[in-house]
Amino acid sequence: MASDPASRLSNQPGEPADAHAPLSIDRSAIRRVSGEQVEIERSAIAVAAFDRGTIRQSDAAVIAGRSVAVDEVRVGILVAPVVRGEVHTLLDMRSAVAIGFGMVLGKALLAALRALARKLAPWPPPRQ
């Protein structure tokens, strides 16, 4: 449930909703949430994208934001340069960079081993 849905929605036709108003959600299942400032507590989230956000005691598939404050949160994929608090992730920015760097090093090592093997034992063997 949004604690203040009237601040995000417009009752007048043709009048835009205020996209800069803070959004607060408590005990909800959310498919997608986006905004400038978001606060979520005890919820299940599929995708959350925001500039600044606070998430407490929740589970999420994907969280993307500039600054994320978390407390007892489990996330599948977390993309944020600034993260504060206790969070458990399957994949975050640091681990994604490490995995990518490891893949590049592994590919370079395999290419070097193949080149060395070609020099030491040319294939196909020479005809006699």
Secondary structure, DSSP 8 states (H G I E B T S, - for coil): -BS-GGGT---STT----TTS-EEEES-EEEEEEEEEEEEES-EEEEEEEEEEEEES-EEEEEEEEEEEEEEEEEEEEE-SEEEEEEEEEEEHHHHHHHHHHHHHHHHHHHHHHHHHHHHS-SS----
